[in-house]
Amino acid sequence: MKRKLHILKKVTPTHTKDWYIKWVSSVILIIGMLLTSNNIFPLNLILHIIGIGGWLVVSMMWNDRALIVINSIGLMIYINGLLQWAIGS
């Protein structure tokens, strides 16, 4: 019995504005996670804010409500953490 080989075709466009923003934001988020795991504070929060902000921009470009909601809430949570650190609570 012969099996057909299925070749996956890329459907996401590359080298567009949203493509660059999502990849740069993803790398920034990974660096932020690395800093969090090593307890480097508040630089980890700052990088997370930048990365989530980038993904929020992408989600608005894509008009994807689920991503807009999750990234908006995540952005508010990280900003709240940074403000709590700044005022010393």
MIDOSE-1310 file (N, C-alpha, C; in nm, 2 decimals, decimal comma, always signed):
residues 89
mkrk	+0,08/-0,12/+0,00/+0,00/+0,00/+0,00/+0,09/+0,12/+0,00; +0,07/+0,21/-0,10/+0,15/+0,33/-0,11/+0,08/+0,44/-0,03; +0,17/+0,52/+0,03/+0,12/+0,64/+0,11/+0,15/+0,76/+0,03; +0,06/+0,85/+0,02/+0,08/+0,98/-0,04/+0,16/+1,07/+0,05
lhil	+0,26/+1,13/+0,00/+0,34/+1,23/+0,07/+0,27/+1,37/+0,06; +0,23/+1,42/+0,18/+0,17/+1,55/+0,18/+0,27/+1,66/+0,21; +0,28/+1,75/+0,12/+0,38/+1,86/+0,13/+0,30/+1,98/+0,19; +0,35/+2,03/+0,30/+0,28/+2,15/+0,36/+0,32/+2,28/+0,28
kkvt	+0,22/+2,35/+0,25/+0,25/+2,48/+0,18/+0,23/+2,59/+0,27; +0,32/+2,68/+0,27/+0,31/+2,80/+0,36/+0,20/+2,89/+0,30; +0,12/+2,94/+0,40/+0,02/+3,04/+0,35/+0,04/+3,18/+0,41; +0,13/+3,18/+0,51/+0,16/+3,31/+0,57/+0,26/+3,39/+0,49
ptht	+0,23/+3,51/+0,45/+0,32/+3,59/+0,37/+0,45/+3,62/+0,46; +0,56/+3,63/+0,39/+0,68/+3,66/+0,46/+0,74/+3,80/+0,42; +0,82/+3,85/+0,50/+0,89/+3,98/+0,48/+0,79/+4,10/+0,46; +0,67/+4,09/+0,53/+0,58/+4,20/+0,53/+0,60/+4,27/+0,66
kdwy	+0,54/+4,39/+0,68/+0,55/+4,47/+0,80/+0,51/+4,38/+0,92; +0,39/+4,32/+0,92/+0,35/+4,24/+1,03/+0,44/+4,12/+1,06; +0,50/+4,06/+0,96/+0,59/+3,95/+0,97/+0,71/+3,99/+1,05; +0,77/+4,11/+1,02/+0,89/+4,16/+1,10/+0,85/+4,19/+1,24
ikwv	+0,74/+4,26/+1,26/+0,69/+4,30/+1,40/+0,67/+4,17/+1,48; +0,60/+4,07/+1,43/+0,57/+3,95/+1,51/+0,70/+3,87/+1,54; +0,80/+3,87/+1,45/+0,92/+3,79/+1,48/+1,01/+3,87/+1,58; +1,02/+4,00/+1,56/+1,10/+4,08/+1,65/+1,04/+4,07/+1,79
ssvi	+0,90/+4,09/+1,80/+0,83/+4,08/+1,92/+0,85/+3,95/+1,99; +0,84/+3,84/+1,91/+0,86/+3,71/+1,97/+1,00/+3,69/+2,03; +1,10/+3,73/+1,96/+1,24/+3,72/+2,01/+1,25/+3,80/+2,14; +1,19/+3,92/+2,14/+1,20/+4,01/+2,26/+1,13/+3,94/+2,38
liig	+1,01/+3,88/+2,35/+0,94/+3,80/+2,46/+1,02/+3,69/+2,51; +1,09/+3,62/+2,43/+1,17/+3,50/+2,47/+1,29/+3,55/+2,56; +1,35/+3,67/+2,52/+1,46/+3,72/+2,60/+1,40/+3,77/+2,74; +1,28/+3,83/+2,73/+1,21/+3,87/+2,86/+1,19/+3,75/+2,95
mllt	+1,15/+3,63/+2,89/+1,13/+3,51/+2,97/+1,26/+3,46/+3,03; +1,36/+3,47/+2,95/+1,49/+3,43/+3,00/+1,53/+3,52/+3,12; +1,51/+3,65/+3,11/+1,54/+3,74/+3,22/+1,46/+3,71/+3,34; +1,33/+3,68/+3,32/+1,24/+3,64/+3,43/+1,29/+3,52/+3,50
snni	+1,33/+3,42/+3,43/+1,38/+3,29/+3,49/+1,51/+3,32/+3,57; +1,58/+3,42/+3,53/+1,71/+3,46/+3,61/+1,68/+3,57/+3,70; +1,56/+3,61/+3,73/+1,52/+3,71/+3,82/+1,59/+3,85/+3,80; +1,59/+3,89/+3,67/+1,65/+4,02/+3,64/+1,54/+4,11/+3,62
fpln	+1,52/+4,19/+3,72/+1,40/+4,27/+3,74/+1,44/+4,42/+3,74; +1,38/+4,51/+3,69/+1,25/+4,52/+3,61/+1,28/+4,51/+3,46; +1,40/+4,48/+3,42/+1,43/+4,47/+3,27/+1,34/+4,37/+3,20; +1,31/+4,26/+3,28/+1,22/+4,16/+3,22/+1,08/+4,21/+3,19
lilh	+1,03/+4,30/+3,28/+0,90/+4,36/+3,26/+0,90/+4,45/+3,14; +1,01/+4,53/+3,13/+1,02/+4,62/+3,02/+1,02/+4,55/+2,88; +1,10/+4,44/+2,88/+1,10/+4,37/+2,75/+0,97/+4,30/+2,72; +0,90/+4,25/+2,83/+0,77/+4,19/+2,81/+0,67/+4,30/+2,76
iigi	+0,68/+4,42/+2,81/+0,59/+4,52/+2,76/+0,61/+4,55/+2,61; +0,74/+4,56/+2,57/+0,77/+4,59/+2,43/+0,72/+4,47/+2,34; +0,75/+4,35/+2,39/+0,71/+4,23/+2,31/+0,56/+4,22/+2,29; +0,49/+4,23/+2,41/+0,34/+4,22/+2,40/+0,28/+4,34/+2,32
ggwl	+0,34/+4,46/+2,34/+0,30/+4,57/+2,26/+0,31/+4,55/+2,11; +0,42/+4,48/+2,07/+0,44/+4,45/+1,93/+0,33/+4,35/+1,88; +0,31/+4,25/+1,97/+0,20/+4,16/+1,93/+0,06/+4,22/+1,93; +0,04/+4,32/+2,01/-0,08/+4,39/+2,01/-0,10/+4,47/+1,88
vvsm	+0,01/+4,53/+1,83/+0,01/+4,59/+1,70/-0,03/+4,49/+1,59; +0,04/+4,38/+1,59/+0,01/+4,27/+1,49/-0,13/+4,23/+1,49; -0,18/+4,21/+1,62/-0,32/+4,16/+1,63/-0,42/+4,26/+1,57; -0,39/+4,39/+1,59/-0,47/+4,49/+1,53/-0,46/+4,50/+1,38
mwnd	-0,34/+4,47/+1,33/-0,32/+4,47/+1,18/-0,40/+4,35/+1,12; -0,40/+4,24/+1,20/-0,48/+4,12/+1,15/-0,63/+4,13/+1,18; -0,66/+4,23/+1,27/-0,80/+4,24/+1,31/-0,85/+4,11/+1,38; -0,76/+4,06/+1,47/-0,79/+3,93/+1,54/-0,83/+3,97/+1,68
rali	-0,96/+3,96/+1,71/-1,01/+4,01/+1,84/-0,96/+3,93/+1,96; -0,94/+3,80/+1,94/-0,89/+3,72/+2,05/-0,75/+3,76/+2,09; -0,66/+3,78/+1,98/-0,53/+3,83/+2,01/-0,52/+3,97/+2,07; -0,62/+4,05/+2,02/-0,62/+4,19/+2,07/-0,66/+4,19/+2,22
vins	-0,75/+4,11/+2,26/-0,79/+4,10/+2,40/-0,68/+4,04/+2,49; -0,62/+3,93/+2,45/-0,52/+3,87/+2,53/-0,39/+3,96/+2,54; -0,36/+4,03/+2,43/-0,24/+4,11/+2,44/-0,27/+4,24/+2,51; -0,39/+4,30/+2,50/-0,42/+4,42/+2,57/-0,42/+4,39/+2,72
iglm	-0,48/+4,28/+2,76/-0,48/+4,24/+2,91/-0,34/+4,22/+2,96; -0,26/+4,14/+2,88/-0,12/+4,12/+2,92/-0,04/+4,24/+2,93; -0,06/+4,34/+2,84/+0,01/+4,47/+2,84/-0,03/+4,54/+2,97; -0,16/+4,54/+3,01/-0,20/+4,61/+3,13/-0,14/+4,54/+3,25
iyin	-0,13/+4,41/+3,25/-0,08/+4,34/+3,37/+0,07/+4,37/+3,38; +0,15/+4,37/+3,28/+0,29/+4,40/+3,28/+0,31/+4,55/+3,32; +0,23/+4,64/+3,27/+0,25/+4,78/+3,30/+0,22/+4,80/+3,45; +0,11/+4,73/+3,50/+0,08/+4,74/+3,64/+0,20/+4,69/+3,73
gllq	+0,26/+4,58/+3,69/+0,38/+4,53/+3,76/+0,49/+4,63/+3,76; +0,52/+4,69/+3,65/+0,62/+4,79/+3,64/+0,59/+4,91/+3,72; +0,47/+4,96/+3,72/+0,43/+5,07/+3,81/+0,44/+5,04/+3,96; +0,40/+4,92/+3,99/+0,41/+4,87/+4,13/+0,56/+4,87/+4,18
waig	+0,65/+4,83/+4,09/+0,79/+4,83/+4,12/+0,84/+4,98/+4,13; +0,79/+5,06/+4,04/+0,84/+5,20/+4,04/+0,80/+5,28/+4,16; +0,68/+5,25/+4,21/+0,63/+5,33/+4,33/+0,67/+5,25/+4,46; +0,73/+5,14/+4,45/+0,79/+5,07/+4,56/+0,69/+4,99/+4,65
s	+0,58/+4,95/+4,59/+0,48/+4,87/+4,67/+0,51/+4,72/+4,66
